[in-house]
Amino acid sequence: MLKELTVDGVKRELDKHIRESVRSFAELDIVPKLAVIRAGDDDGQSFYENAIIRQSRNFGIETQSISFPSNANQALLEVALRAVNEDESVHGVILLRPFPDNIDGERLRTMLNPEKDVDAITDMSISDLFVGKEDAFFACTAEAIMEIARYHGIDLAGKNVTVLGRSITVGKPIALMMLARNATVTICHSGTPKKDTIKACRNADIVVLATGLTGQFGSEYFSDGQIIFDVGTGKGADGKMHGDLNIEEIKAGGKISDLTYTPVPGGIGRVTTSILLRNIIKAAGKAADEKRAKRDGMMSLMEMM
């Protein structure tokens, strides 16, 4: 049986936490705010940015969208990044990558204020993940996968997991997160021979597709009984949004009869956005804690007078 792994339940849990937190911040006159910096017209990035803006409005989180054409120069993006780094009203910043070839995305990554790194791409966030630090910022898409697995009671201990992709936003962090849950992890990437990738995928209990190669992974990569987390987002030949998984080919081929997978759209991306908003809440929480401490301190002083 080919079955979609639903995300509605875990999204409701996350959204409840976000809504309650925003309500508590309002009592302190704090409005959580995210700045999104993007250059170019990548379909996947535009899709994600629109989802962020739409979801933010639903919760009363302010979003500042800063977009540049693909031919924008480095200096313009650096000025924009410095501005939001220093703006105390901005609690989180996300850089939608990859940037066009003329932009040094690595320099922008290192310039980002770690305290506002809600997508967990700075060296500090990466090191926090590596050492297993609690209450740090973790890569949103990778954490979304982990939340979906938790909600559905998927025990990762002892499972063979194959990750396709090695980006610092999905492939590498999800591999570390799975390792932390005692899974055995294999990473395949653009330098892995196709035959080895196919073998690693077919032998896995769980496969994470994070390549951005829309619809390129069909029946030859999988076997019955597997769970597929599809992270890909891209426009297919039909003009619609699709993931890396070619589920239509799998359905038509008839070779695979038992597969559980996250759909695109409507799957991991929906939870990723909620994780991002939760990270903004986490960042704004620092400002809220400072205000509460100041308020409590003033109240204690008044009581002593």
N, C-alpha and C positions, 0 to 999 in steps of 0.2 A: 504494500500500500504506500503510495506517495502522499506524504502528509506535511502540510505547512506547520511550522513551529510558531504559534501565535505569540504576540508580544503585548496584547492588550492588558493583561493582568499586571505585568511588571511595570508597564507605563503608568497604570493607575496608581500604583504604589509610589512611584517617583513623583508623579504630578501632585499627589496629596502632600507630600513633604515640601515641595516647592511652594505650593499655594499657602500652606500654613506659615512657612518662613517669611514669605513676602508680606503676609498680614502682620506678623510680629515686627518686621522692620518698619512698617508704616507708622507704628506707634512711636518710633524714634525719628520719624521724618527721613528715613533712608530709602531710596529707590535703587535697587540693584541695577547696574548698567553694564552692558557689554559693548565693546567696539570690535567691529569686524573689518579687517583690511584685506582687500582682494585686488588683483591685477589681471586683466585679460577676460576672456569670455568662455571659460571652461564650463561645459554643461553640468558636470557633477558638482562643481563648486557653486554655480548659480542655484542649482536645485537645493543644495545644503543651506546656502545663505538665506534663501526664501523661506525654508522651513524654520530656520532659527528666528527670523523676524516674525513670522506668523505665530510661532509658539510663544515667543517672548511677550508679545502683545496680550496673549491669552492670560498670562500670569501677572501682568503689570510690571514686567521687567523692561527697562528701556534699552533700545538697541541703536547704536550709531554705526551706520554703514558707510565705509570709506572705500570707494571703488576707483580704480585707475584703468586707463586703456592699456592694452598689451605693450604699447611702445613707450609707456611712461618710464622716466629715468629713475635711477636708484635714489638720488637725492630727495625726490618728492616723497617716496615711500618712507625714507628714514625720518624726514621731518614729521610726517603723519604719525609714525610710531613713537617718536620722542614725545609728541604732544599728548597722546593717550597714556603713555607711561607715567607722565607727570600729572595728569588730570586726576585729582582726588575723587571726582564724581564717577570716574570709570573704575569699576571693580575688576573687570576681566577683559582680556584682549585675545582675539583669535586671528591668526594669520592663515588665510586659506591658501594652501599650497597644493601642487608646486606652482611657483611663480614662473612667468615667461623667462626665456633663456637670457634675456638682457638684464634680469634682476638677480642680484646675489641674495638668494633666500637664506643661505647659511648665515650671512652677516646679520640679516634681520632677526633670525632666530636667536642669535647670541645677544642682540640688543634688547630683546623683550624682557620686561621686568618680571622676574620669577614669581613675585607675589600676585601678578595678574595673569599668569600663564595657565589659563583654564583648560587648554587643550594639551598641556603637559609635554611641551617640546623643548624646553630649556634644559641645560645640563643639570640644574638642580632637581627638576622634576624627574628626569631620567635616572639620576643617582638615587633619588628617594624610592623609585620603583625597584631598582636593582637591589637595594638593601632591605626592601620590604617595610619601609617606614609607613606607619599608619597616619591617616588623616592628611595625606598629601594629595596633590593633583595628579590624576592618572589619565592616560590617553582615553578620550571619550569613547571612541568606537570600540577599543579593546575592552574597556570597562563595561560597555553595553553588552558585549558578548557574555561576559562573566555574570552580569546581572540576569540575563535571560537564562543562562544555564542554572544559576541558583534558583530562580523562580520555578523552573520546571523540574527541579530535583535531579539534575544531571550530575552524577558523581564522577568527577574527573580523575580521582585517584586510580592509578594503574591503567588508565586509558592511553591508547596510542593516538596521538594528535599530530596531524600534518598541517602545517601552515604554509600557504602559498603567498609569498610576498615578504619583504624584509624592511618595510618602511619604519621610521621611528614613531609613526602615528598609529600603526596597526600591527604589522607583522612582528616586529621585535617586542613591543610591549605585551602583546597577547601571548607570545611564546613564554615570556617571563612569568606572566600571570598564571598560565597553565602549569608551568613548572612548580610554582609556589603551591599549587593544589595537587602536587604529586603525579602529574601526568608525564608521560614520556613523549617528548616533542621532537619532530623533524621539521626543519624549515627548507622549503624549496623556493627557488627564485629564478630570475632570468638567466642565470649562469648554470642552472641545473639541467642536464640533458632531459629531453622530454620523456624518454623511456623510464628514467629514474623517478621523475615526477609522477608519472602514471603509477608506477609500482608503489611509491610512498603513499599516494592517495588511496589506492585500492586496498592497501593493507591497514589503513587507519580505522579507528573507531569513530573519530571526529575529524572533519576537514574544515579548515578556515580558508575561504577564498578571498584574498585581498590583493588582487593583481591589477584591477582596473581594465582587464581585457574582457570587454563585454561579450557575454554569451559564448565564450571560448571553451567552456568545460562541460562536456557532455558525458555520455554513457561510458566511454572508454576509461574514464578517470575514477569511476566509482564502483562499489559493490553493495549488495543488499545489507540492510541493517545499520547503515551509517547515519550520522547526524552531520548536516552541512550548514555551516554559518557563512552566509553569502554577504560579504561586505561591499562588493562592487556596485558602482552606480555609473551608468553611461547610457547614451542614447543608442538604441538599436536601429536596425534597418527600417523598422516600422515607425520610427520617429518617437517611440515611447521609451520610458526609462526601464532599463533592465540591469540585472546583476551579472557577475562573472559566470554563474551557473546557467547552462542552457537547459532549462527544465522542459521546454517544449520538445527538444530533441529526445530527452530522456523518456518523456511520456509517449512519444511516437515510436521510439525504438523498441520498447518492450523488453529490453534486457534487464532493466532494474525494476523490481516490483516492490521493494521495501526501502524507502528513503524518507528521512525527516529533514526538512530544510526551512530556512528563513526566506520569505519571499522578498522580492524587490519590484516595485516599492512596497512599503507597508511593513517592513521587517526591522532589521538592525538600525537603519537610519532613524526611525521614529524614536527608538530608545536612546540612540546617540545624542539626539537633540536634547532629550530630557536630562541625560548625564551632564551635558554641557551647562544646562541651566542650573543643575544641582551644584556644579563647580562654581558658578557665578554666586550662588547663594552662599557657598562655603567662603568665597573671597569677601563677599559683602558682610559676612558674619563677623569678620575681624573688626570692621568699622562699627558694627552693632555692639560688639563686646566692649569696645572702647567707650562708646556713648553710655552704655549701661553702667560701666565702672565709674565713669565721671558722675553720672546721675546719682548712683548709690553713695558715692563719696560725699556729694553735696548734701544729700539727705542725712547722712550720718553726722556731718558737721553741724547742720541746723539743729539736730536733736541734742547735740552737746551744748548748744548755746543757751 
